[in-house]
Amino acid sequence: MCLGVPGKVLDIRDERGTQMATVDFGGVTKDVCLAYTPEAQVGDYTLIHAGFAITMVDEESALKTLELFEELGLLEEELGIPSDVAIVDRGTAAGGARP
């Protein structure tokens, strides 16, 4: 399955003329291309699909979506995380209070 997964932008950098970011998915970080969301800033939440940030999302929606994905067992599959690796609590890892 291919879903868009929300994540929090931790840093932004230029790599050979392309805006890239490290994005946190509740304790798991991945490098993401920000070419489609040049307005993204550190601390913002973006919806990531196939290594690209495709749109901006608000923090509440992002945290709720991450929680639902984890409950459904989809988060590890989408992020390519081995099933024996624990994902940390969204509310604390993402830097926000749990709704």
N, C-alpha and C positions, 0 to 999 in steps of 0.2 A: 504494500500500500504506500502511496505517496501523499503525505499530508503536509500542510504548512504548520510549522511548530513555532510558537512565540518564544522569544528570548530577549534578554536584556543586554544592551550594548555596553561593554566594559571599557573598550578603548577603540580609537579610530586612527588609522594610519594610511599613508599613501604607499602603494606597492606598484612601482613602474607605471605611475599615472592612473592607477585604479584605486578608488577608495575602498579599503578593507576594514573589518572590525573583528575583535574577539567578542563573541556573544556567549552569554551564560544561560544555560537551560536548566537551572536549579542544581548547580554543582558540576555540570558537565559543560566544558567550553569547546567551542568550535570556531574556526576562522570562516568569515562570511563576507561576501561581496556586497557593497552598499551602492553599486551603480544605479539601481532602480529607486533607491531612497536616499538621495544626497542630503536631504534635510535631517537625517538621523543624527542625534547627538548622544554623547556618553550619558547613560542612565535611561535612555528611551527604550521602549519595547518595540520590536519589529517581528513580523511574521516571516519565517524563513522557509524557503522551499528550494531544494536541490542546491544548497550552498549560497543562495541569493536572498537578501532581504527584499521582499516584494511589496510590503506595505507597512505602515505604522499602526500600532495598536496601543490601547491604553493599558495601564498596569493591572487594573482589576480584571479586565477581560483576559489578559495574558496569563495571570496567575490561576484563574478559574479554568482556562483551557488546559494548562499544564497539569493541573490536578485531575481533570477528567481524563486526559490522555493516559496518565499514570494508572488511574483506577481501571481503565479499559485494557491496560497492558500494551498500549501502543507507543509510549514514549521511548522505551528501550529499543524497540524495533526501528522507529523513525530515526533515532540518533545513532544507531549502530552500536549500542552498548551491550556487552555480554550480560546475560540474565543473572549472573551471580554478583554483579556490581550494584550496590545500593545507590539510589538517587536520594539526595537529601531533601528535607522539608522545603517546599516552595517558598513559604512565607519568610523564612530566615535566609535561605540561600539567595533569593532574588533581591534581598535588601528591603523588603517591605513587610508590613504586617499582614497576617493572614486575614482575608475577609471573613 
